[in-house]
Amino acid sequence: MNNTLLNGLNINSIRHPKETAYTAEIFARYYNGKHQIAKRFGATRILEIGIRAGYSAHAFLTANPAAKYIGIDLETDDYGGYSEYNTTDHALKLLKDFDHTILIANSHSISKLYGSFDFIHIDADHSFVGAYMDMILAWHSLTDNGVMVVDDYLHLPAVKRAVDEFIVQNKCSHELISDTQNGDMIIRRAK
């Protein structure tokens, strides 16, 4: 396995030293998939709900280095966080050279996001209600030509069900990217 990522960086320069959730091959597929999606859509304002250790944020920003990024994370052991190491500190180190803001907050306690975003990534609460609520919150800040990317579509049945219902309720156009680690659903406003 080659440890070089699409942006030319070595996996070990990105991955937290205590990371145990991903093998090098899985990490590369996840990271490279996020990088390719962000590069394809050319994001300028990025919102991410659920940043964990900042891997996807870093992939998005290396694909679009001039973009402004806002990440929201609850910083909890649930939904991919780890108490044995501080994932937010790692994210801050990864993002130090980019225009970024990280908010430590429960996205479910936020009633409205201020500003608009052309690229939104959802990877936080993996319950049906949690994923659906995050999509609703983000949807109102998505620009007309923007995309909302929901992670774990093929991996977690509750997320898949929330996405499917959201697409039907909001009459969205959508595209499944199945060759990423857990399947990413790209959602757009119907034209």
C-alpha positions as CSV (number, residue, x, y, z in Angstrom):
1,M,0.0,0.0,0.0
2,N,1.4,3.4,-1.0
3,N,1.1,5.8,1.9
4,T,0.9,8.9,-0.4
5,L,-2.5,10.7,-0.6
6,L,-3.9,12.4,-3.7
7,N,-2.7,15.8,-2.4
8,G,0.9,14.4,-2.3
9,L,1.0,14.2,1.5
10,N,1.9,11.0,3.4
11,I,-0.8,9.4,5.4
12,N,1.2,9.5,8.6
13,S,1.5,13.3,8.4
14,I,-2.3,13.5,8.5
15,R,-3.4,10.6,10.7
16,H,-3.4,11.1,14.5
17,P,-0.6,8.9,16.0
18,K,-3.2,7.1,18.2
19,E,-5.7,6.5,15.4
20,T,-7.0,2.9,15.5
21,A,-10.2,3.1,13.6
22,Y,-8.6,3.0,10.1
23,T,-6.0,0.9,8.4
24,A,-3.7,2.8,6.0
25,E,-5.7,1.5,3.1
26,I,-9.1,2.4,4.6
27,F,-7.7,5.8,5.6
28,A,-6.4,6.5,2.1
29,R,-9.8,5.6,0.5
30,Y,-11.7,7.8,3.0
31,Y,-9.4,10.8,2.7
32,N,-8.9,10.6,-1.1
33,G,-12.6,10.2,-1.6
34,K,-13.3,13.4,0.4
35,H,-10.5,15.2,-1.5
36,Q,-11.9,14.2,-4.9
37,I,-15.5,15.2,-4.0
38,A,-14.4,18.7,-2.7
39,K,-12.2,19.3,-5.7
40,R,-15.0,18.3,-8.1
41,F,-17.3,20.9,-6.7
42,G,-14.8,23.7,-6.1
43,A,-16.0,24.8,-2.6
44,T,-15.4,28.4,-1.4
45,R,-17.4,28.3,1.8
46,I,-17.4,24.9,3.7
47,L,-19.6,23.9,6.6
48,E,-18.9,20.5,8.3
49,I,-21.1,19.1,11.1
50,G,-19.0,16.5,12.8
51,I,-15.3,17.1,12.4
52,R,-13.7,14.5,14.7
53,A,-9.9,14.7,14.1
54,G,-10.2,17.0,11.1
55,Y,-9.4,14.4,8.4
56,S,-12.2,15.3,6.0
57,A,-11.8,19.1,6.7
58,H,-8.1,18.8,5.8
59,A,-9.0,16.9,2.6
60,F,-11.6,19.5,1.6
61,L,-9.2,22.4,2.3
62,T,-6.2,20.9,0.4
63,A,-8.6,20.5,-2.5
64,N,-9.8,24.1,-2.1
65,P,-7.1,26.0,-0.2
66,A,-8.7,29.4,-0.5
67,A,-12.0,28.2,1.0
68,K,-13.3,29.4,4.3
69,Y,-14.2,26.5,6.6
70,I,-16.5,26.3,9.7
71,G,-16.7,23.0,11.6
72,I,-19.1,22.1,14.4
73,D,-18.4,19.2,16.7
74,L,-19.8,18.1,20.1
75,E,-16.4,16.6,21.0
76,T,-17.8,13.5,22.6
77,D,-17.0,9.8,22.7
78,D,-20.2,9.1,20.8
79,Y,-20.3,9.1,17.0
80,G,-16.5,8.6,16.4
81,G,-14.9,10.8,19.1
82,Y,-12.3,9.3,21.4
83,S,-11.6,10.2,25.0
84,E,-8.1,8.7,24.9
85,Y,-6.9,11.5,22.7
86,N,-8.2,15.0,21.9
87,T,-9.5,14.9,18.4
88,T,-10.2,18.6,18.2
89,D,-6.6,19.5,19.1
90,H,-5.5,17.3,16.2
91,A,-8.0,19.0,13.9
92,L,-6.6,22.4,14.9
93,K,-3.1,21.3,14.0
94,L,-4.2,19.9,10.6
95,L,-6.1,23.1,9.8
96,K,-3.6,25.7,11.1
97,D,-2.6,26.9,7.6
98,F,-6.2,27.4,6.4
99,D,-9.0,29.9,7.1
100,H,-11.0,27.9,9.6
101,T,-13.3,28.2,12.6
102,I,-14.2,25.3,14.8
103,L,-17.2,25.5,17.2
104,I,-17.5,23.1,20.0
105,A,-21.3,22.8,20.2
106,N,-24.2,20.4,19.9
107,S,-25.6,21.0,16.4
108,H,-29.0,20.0,17.7
109,S,-29.0,23.0,20.0
110,I,-28.3,25.4,17.1
111,S,-31.5,26.9,15.7
112,K,-30.0,28.7,12.7
113,L,-26.7,29.0,11.0
114,Y,-25.7,32.4,9.8
115,G,-24.1,32.7,6.4
116,S,-24.3,30.6,3.4
117,F,-22.2,27.6,2.2
118,D,-21.6,26.0,-1.1
119,F,-20.3,22.8,0.3
120,I,-21.7,21.1,3.4
121,H,-20.5,17.8,4.9
122,I,-22.6,15.9,7.5
123,D,-20.9,13.3,9.6
124,A,-22.0,13.7,13.2
125,D,-24.9,12.1,15.0
126,H,-25.5,8.8,13.2
127,S,-29.0,8.2,14.5
128,F,-32.0,8.7,12.2
129,V,-33.3,11.7,14.1
130,G,-29.8,13.2,14.6
131,A,-28.8,12.9,10.9
132,Y,-32.1,14.3,9.8
133,M,-31.9,17.2,12.1
134,D,-28.3,18.0,10.9
135,M,-29.5,17.9,7.3
136,I,-32.4,20.3,8.1
137,L,-30.1,22.7,9.9
138,A,-27.6,22.7,7.1
139,W,-30.1,22.8,4.2
140,H,-31.2,26.3,5.1
141,S,-27.7,27.6,4.7
142,L,-26.9,25.8,1.4
143,T,-26.5,28.1,-1.6
144,D,-28.7,27.4,-4.7
145,N,-25.8,25.7,-6.6
146,G,-24.2,24.2,-3.5
147,V,-24.0,20.5,-2.5
148,M,-24.6,18.8,0.8
149,V,-22.5,15.6,1.3
150,V,-23.7,13.0,3.8
151,D,-21.2,10.4,4.9
152,D,-22.0,6.9,6.0
153,Y,-24.9,6.4,3.6
154,L,-23.9,2.8,2.7
155,H,-22.5,2.1,6.2
156,L,-25.2,2.9,8.7
157,P,-28.9,2.1,8.1
158,A,-30.2,4.9,10.2
159,V,-28.2,7.5,8.2
160,K,-29.4,5.9,4.9
161,R,-33.0,6.1,6.1
162,A,-32.7,9.7,7.2
163,V,-31.1,10.7,3.9
164,D,-33.7,8.9,1.8
165,E,-36.5,10.5,3.7
166,F,-34.9,13.9,3.5
167,I,-34.5,13.6,-0.3
168,V,-38.1,12.7,-0.8
169,Q,-39.4,15.4,1.6
170,N,-37.3,18.1,0.0
171,K,-37.5,16.9,-3.6
172,C,-33.7,16.9,-3.9
173,S,-31.6,15.8,-6.8
174,H,-28.9,13.4,-5.5
175,E,-26.0,11.2,-6.5
176,L,-24.4,8.3,-4.6
177,I,-20.6,8.1,-4.6
178,S,-20.2,4.5,-3.6
179,D,-16.4,4.1,-4.0
180,T,-15.6,6.2,-0.9
181,Q,-15.1,4.3,2.4
182,N,-18.7,4.4,3.6
183,G,-20.6,5.8,0.7
184,D,-21.3,9.5,0.3
185,M,-24.7,10.9,-0.8
186,I,-24.4,14.2,-2.7
187,I,-27.6,16.2,-2.3
188,R,-28.6,19.2,-4.3
189,R,-31.7,21.4,-4.5
190,A,-33.9,20.2,-7.4
191,K,-33.7,22.6,-10.4
